[in-house]
Amino acid sequence: MSDSEDEKNDGAAPAPAAEGGEKKRVAKASAGDNIYSSAVFLTMENVLEKLKVLDYETTFCVKHHITPLARTSFALPAKNPSVQFKNFLDLVSWLCGEVRRRTGRTREGQ
């Protein structure tokens, strides 16, 4: 370090650099804060309406032996996140299959 840099630091040790060049702050919600927005539930309701149009209750739920989804199914954390994630993946896979079946496409680019 040069003499001019020492003067700027007033002889103090340089501060350690934070990862990524700056410190990241994480806001924590207090116990009384409502961290769930009503928009999440409205979005899930819209998704459920669209799934019902696709008749997912008989073609998806019966095949996978699950109860029809609730408006909180993917809007809130589940007791078992692994099961929630598996249900999400199964639903997305089923939806992709429906797209292929309804459009008659079997491979990308056909």
LUMKOLPA-469061 format. One line per 5 residues: number of its first residue (from 1); their letters; for each residue x negated, y negated, z negated of N, C-alpha, C, CB. Coordinates in Angstrom, 1 decimal. Glycine has a CB too. Layout:
% LUMKOLPA-469061
NUM> a> X Y Z X Y Z X Y Z X Y Z ~ ...
This chain:
% LUMKOLPA-469061
1> msdse> -0.8 1.2 0.0 0.0 0.0 0.0 -0.9 -1.2 0.0 1.0 0.0 -1.2 ~ -0.5 -2.3 0.7 -1.2 -3.5 0.7 -0.9 -4.3 -0.5 -0.9 -4.3 2.0 ~ -1.8 -5.4 -0.7 -1.6 -6.3 -1.8 -0.2 -7.0 -1.7 -2.7 -7.3 -1.9 ~ 0.2 -7.3 -0.5 1.5 -8.1 -0.4 2.6 -7.2 -0.8 1.6 -8.6 1.0 ~ 2.5 -5.8 -0.5 3.6 -4.9 -0.9 3.6 -4.7 -2.4 3.4 -3.6 -0.2
6> deknd> 2.5 -4.7 -3.0 2.4 -4.6 -4.5 3.1 -5.8 -5.1 1.0 -4.5 -4.9 ~ 2.9 -7.0 -4.6 3.5 -8.2 -5.1 5.0 -8.1 -5.0 2.9 -9.4 -4.4 ~ 5.5 -7.6 -3.9 7.0 -7.5 -3.7 7.6 -6.5 -4.7 7.3 -7.1 -2.3 ~ 6.8 -5.5 -5.0 7.4 -4.5 -6.0 7.1 -4.8 -7.4 6.8 -3.1 -5.7 ~ 6.3 -5.9 -7.7 5.9 -6.3 -9.0 5.3 -5.2 -9.8 7.2 -6.8 -9.8
11> gaapa> 4.5 -4.3 -9.1 3.8 -3.2 -9.8 4.6 -2.1 -10.2 3.1 -3.8 -11.0 ~ 5.9 -2.1 -9.9 6.8 -1.0 -10.3 6.7 0.1 -9.3 8.3 -1.4 -10.4 ~ 6.9 1.3 -9.7 6.8 2.5 -8.8 8.0 2.4 -7.8 6.9 3.8 -9.6 ~ 7.7 2.8 -6.6 8.8 2.7 -5.6 10.0 3.7 -6.0 8.3 3.1 -4.2 ~ 11.2 3.2 -5.6 12.4 4.0 -5.9 12.4 5.2 -5.0 13.7 3.2 -5.8
16> paaeg> 12.8 6.4 -5.4 12.9 7.5 -4.5 14.0 7.3 -3.5 13.2 8.8 -5.3 ~ 13.7 7.7 -2.3 14.7 7.6 -1.2 15.7 8.6 -1.4 14.0 7.7 0.2 ~ 17.0 8.2 -1.2 18.1 9.1 -1.2 18.2 9.9 0.1 19.4 8.3 -1.5 ~ 18.8 11.0 0.0 19.0 11.8 1.2 19.8 11.0 2.3 19.7 13.2 0.9 ~ 19.3 11.1 3.5 20.0 10.4 4.6 19.8 8.9 4.5 21.5 10.7 4.5
21> gekkr> 18.9 8.4 3.6 18.6 7.0 3.6 19.4 6.2 2.7 18.6 6.5 5.0 ~ 20.6 6.7 2.3 21.4 5.9 1.4 22.2 6.8 0.4 22.4 5.0 2.1 ~ 22.5 6.3 -0.7 23.3 7.1 -1.7 24.7 7.2 -1.3 23.1 6.5 -3.1 ~ 25.3 8.4 -1.4 26.7 8.6 -1.1 27.4 8.6 -2.4 26.9 9.9 -0.3 ~ 28.5 7.9 -2.5 29.3 7.9 -3.7 30.6 8.7 -3.5 29.6 6.5 -4.1
26> vakas> 31.0 9.5 -4.4 32.2 10.3 -4.3 33.2 9.8 -5.3 31.9 11.8 -4.6 ~ 34.3 9.4 -4.8 35.3 8.9 -5.8 36.1 10.0 -6.4 36.3 7.9 -5.0 ~ 36.2 10.0 -7.7 36.9 11.1 -8.4 38.3 10.5 -8.8 36.1 11.6 -9.6 ~ 39.3 11.3 -8.6 40.6 10.9 -9.0 40.8 11.2 -10.4 41.7 11.6 -8.1 ~ 41.5 10.3 -11.1 41.8 10.6 -12.5 43.0 11.5 -12.6 42.1 9.2 -13.3
31> agdni> 43.2 12.0 -13.8 44.3 13.0 -14.0 45.7 12.5 -13.6 44.3 13.5 -15.4 ~ 45.9 11.2 -13.7 47.2 10.6 -13.4 47.4 10.3 -11.9 47.4 9.4 -14.2 ~ 46.3 10.3 -11.1 46.4 9.9 -9.7 47.1 11.0 -8.9 45.0 9.6 -9.1 ~ 47.9 10.6 -8.0 48.6 11.5 -7.0 47.7 11.6 -5.8 50.0 11.1 -6.7 ~ 46.9 12.7 -5.6 46.0 12.8 -4.5 46.6 13.3 -3.3 44.8 13.6 -4.9
36> yssav> 47.9 13.8 -3.3 48.5 14.3 -2.2 49.5 13.3 -1.6 49.3 15.6 -2.6 ~ 49.3 13.1 -0.3 50.1 12.1 0.4 51.4 12.7 0.9 49.3 11.4 1.6 ~ 52.5 12.0 1.0 53.7 12.5 1.5 53.6 12.8 3.0 54.9 11.6 1.2 ~ 52.6 12.2 3.7 52.4 12.4 5.1 52.0 13.8 5.4 51.4 11.4 5.6 ~ 51.3 14.4 4.4 50.9 15.8 4.6 52.1 16.7 4.6 49.9 16.3 3.5
41> fltme> 53.0 16.5 3.7 54.2 17.3 3.7 55.1 17.1 4.9 55.0 17.1 2.4 ~ 55.2 15.9 5.4 56.0 15.6 6.6 55.4 16.3 7.8 56.1 14.1 6.8 ~ 54.0 16.3 7.9 53.4 16.9 9.0 53.6 18.4 8.9 51.9 16.7 8.9 ~ 53.6 19.0 7.8 53.8 20.5 7.6 55.2 20.8 8.0 53.5 20.9 6.2 ~ 56.2 19.9 7.6 57.6 20.1 8.0 57.7 20.1 9.5 58.5 19.1 7.4
46> nvlek> 57.1 19.2 10.2 57.1 19.1 11.7 56.5 20.4 12.3 56.3 17.9 12.2 ~ 55.4 20.9 11.7 54.8 22.1 12.2 55.8 23.2 12.1 53.5 22.4 11.5 ~ 56.4 23.3 10.9 57.4 24.4 10.7 58.6 24.4 11.7 57.9 24.4 9.3 ~ 59.0 23.2 12.0 60.1 23.0 13.0 59.7 23.6 14.3 60.6 21.6 13.1 ~ 58.5 23.2 14.7 58.0 23.7 16.0 57.8 25.2 16.0 56.7 23.0 16.4
51> lkvld> 57.3 25.8 14.9 57.1 27.2 14.8 58.5 27.9 14.8 56.4 27.6 13.5 ~ 59.5 27.3 14.3 60.8 27.9 14.3 61.4 28.0 15.7 61.8 27.2 13.4 ~ 61.1 27.0 16.5 61.5 27.0 17.9 60.8 28.1 18.7 61.1 25.6 18.6 ~ 59.6 28.5 18.3 58.9 29.6 18.9 59.3 30.9 18.3 57.4 29.4 18.7 ~ 60.3 30.9 17.3 60.8 32.1 16.7 59.7 32.9 16.0 61.4 33.0 17.7
56> yettf> 58.8 32.1 15.2 57.7 32.7 14.5 58.2 33.6 13.4 56.8 31.7 14.0 ~ 59.4 33.4 12.9 59.9 34.1 11.7 60.0 35.6 12.1 61.2 33.6 11.2 ~ 60.4 35.9 13.3 60.6 37.3 13.6 59.4 37.9 14.4 61.9 37.5 14.5 ~ 58.7 37.1 15.2 57.6 37.6 16.0 56.3 37.5 15.2 57.5 36.8 17.3 ~ 56.1 36.6 14.4 54.8 36.5 13.6 54.9 37.1 12.2 54.3 35.1 13.6
61> cvkhh> 55.9 36.6 11.5 56.0 36.9 10.0 56.3 38.4 9.8 57.1 36.1 9.4 ~ 57.2 39.0 10.7 57.5 40.4 10.5 56.3 41.3 10.9 58.7 40.8 11.4 ~ 55.6 40.9 12.0 54.4 41.7 12.4 53.3 41.7 11.4 53.9 41.1 13.7 ~ 53.1 40.5 10.7 52.0 40.4 9.7 52.4 40.6 8.3 51.4 39.0 9.8 ~ 53.7 41.0 8.1 54.3 41.3 6.8 54.1 40.1 5.8 53.6 42.5 6.2
66> itpla> 54.4 38.9 6.2 54.3 37.8 5.3 55.7 37.1 5.3 53.2 36.8 5.7 ~ 55.9 36.4 4.2 57.2 35.6 4.1 57.0 34.3 5.0 57.5 35.2 2.7 ~ 58.1 33.8 5.5 58.0 32.5 6.3 57.3 31.5 5.5 59.4 32.1 6.7 ~ 56.5 30.6 6.2 55.7 29.6 5.5 56.6 28.5 4.9 54.8 28.9 6.6 ~ 56.1 28.0 3.8 56.8 26.9 3.1 56.2 25.6 3.5 56.7 27.1 1.5
71> rtsfa> 56.8 24.5 3.2 56.2 23.2 3.6 54.9 22.9 2.9 57.2 22.1 3.4 ~ 54.6 23.6 1.9 53.4 23.4 1.1 52.3 24.5 1.5 53.6 23.5 -0.4 ~ 52.6 25.4 2.4 51.7 26.5 2.7 50.2 26.0 3.0 52.2 27.3 3.9 ~ 50.1 25.0 3.9 48.8 24.6 4.2 48.5 23.1 3.8 48.5 24.7 5.7 ~ 49.5 22.6 3.1 49.4 21.2 2.6 48.7 21.1 1.2 50.7 20.5 2.5
76> lpakn> 48.8 22.2 0.5 48.2 22.2 -0.9 47.2 23.4 -1.0 49.3 22.4 -2.0 ~ 46.2 23.3 -1.8 45.3 24.4 -2.1 46.1 25.6 -2.6 44.1 24.0 -3.0 ~ 45.8 26.8 -2.2 46.4 28.0 -2.7 45.7 28.6 -3.8 46.5 29.0 -1.5 ~ 46.3 29.4 -4.6 45.7 30.1 -5.7 44.5 31.0 -5.2 46.7 31.0 -6.5 ~ 44.7 31.6 -4.0 43.7 32.4 -3.4 43.4 31.8 -2.0 44.1 33.9 -3.2
81> psvqf> 42.4 30.9 -1.9 42.1 30.3 -0.6 41.7 31.2 0.5 40.9 29.3 -0.8 ~ 41.2 32.4 0.2 40.9 33.4 1.2 42.1 33.9 1.9 40.1 34.6 0.6 ~ 43.2 34.1 1.2 44.4 34.6 1.8 45.0 33.4 2.6 45.4 35.0 0.7 ~ 45.0 32.2 2.1 45.5 31.1 2.8 44.8 30.9 4.1 45.4 29.8 1.9 ~ 43.5 31.0 4.1 42.7 30.9 5.3 43.0 32.0 6.3 41.2 30.8 5.0
86> knfld> 43.1 33.2 5.8 43.4 34.3 6.7 44.8 34.1 7.3 43.4 35.7 5.9 ~ 45.8 33.7 6.6 47.1 33.4 7.1 47.0 32.3 8.2 48.1 33.0 6.1 ~ 46.2 31.3 8.0 46.0 30.2 9.0 45.4 30.8 10.2 45.1 29.1 8.4 ~ 44.3 31.6 10.1 43.7 32.2 11.3 44.6 33.1 12.0 42.4 33.0 10.8 ~ 45.4 33.9 11.3 46.4 34.8 11.9 47.4 34.0 12.7 47.1 35.7 10.9
91> lvswl> 47.9 32.9 12.1 48.8 32.0 12.8 48.2 31.4 14.1 49.3 30.9 11.8 ~ 47.0 30.9 14.0 46.4 30.3 15.2 46.2 31.4 16.2 45.0 29.6 14.8 ~ 45.7 32.5 15.8 45.5 33.6 16.8 46.9 34.0 17.5 45.0 34.9 16.1 ~ 47.9 34.1 16.7 49.2 34.3 17.3 49.7 33.2 18.3 50.3 34.5 16.2 ~ 49.4 32.0 17.9 49.8 30.9 18.8 49.0 30.9 20.1 49.6 29.5 18.1
96> cgevr> 47.7 31.3 20.0 46.9 31.4 21.2 47.5 32.5 22.1 45.4 31.7 20.9 ~ 47.9 33.6 21.5 48.5 34.7 22.2 49.8 34.3 22.9 48.7 35.9 21.3 ~ 50.6 33.5 22.2 51.8 33.0 22.8 51.6 32.1 24.0 52.6 32.2 21.7 ~ 50.5 31.3 23.9 50.2 30.4 25.0 49.8 31.3 26.2 49.0 29.5 24.7 ~ 49.0 32.3 26.0 48.6 33.2 27.1 49.7 33.9 27.7 47.5 34.2 26.6
101> rrtgr> 50.6 34.4 26.8 51.8 35.2 27.2 52.7 34.4 28.0 52.5 35.9 26.0 ~ 53.0 33.2 27.6 54.0 32.3 28.2 53.4 31.7 29.5 54.4 31.2 27.3 ~ 52.2 31.5 29.6 51.6 30.9 30.8 51.1 31.9 31.8 50.5 30.0 30.5 ~ 51.0 33.2 31.4 50.5 34.3 32.2 49.0 34.2 32.5 51.2 34.2 33.5 ~ 48.3 33.4 31.7 46.9 33.4 31.8 46.2 34.3 30.9 46.4 31.9 31.6
106> tregq> 45.2 35.0 31.4 44.5 36.0 30.5 43.1 35.5 30.2 44.5 37.3 31.1 ~ 42.5 34.7 31.1 41.1 34.3 30.9 41.1 32.8 31.2 40.1 35.0 31.8 ~ 40.1 32.1 30.6 39.9 30.7 30.8 39.6 30.4 32.3 38.7 30.2 29.9 ~ 40.2 29.4 32.8 40.0 29.0 34.2 40.9 29.7 35.3 38.6 29.3 34.6 ~ 41.8 30.6 34.9 42.6 31.2 35.8 43.9 30.4 36.1 43.0 32.6 35.4
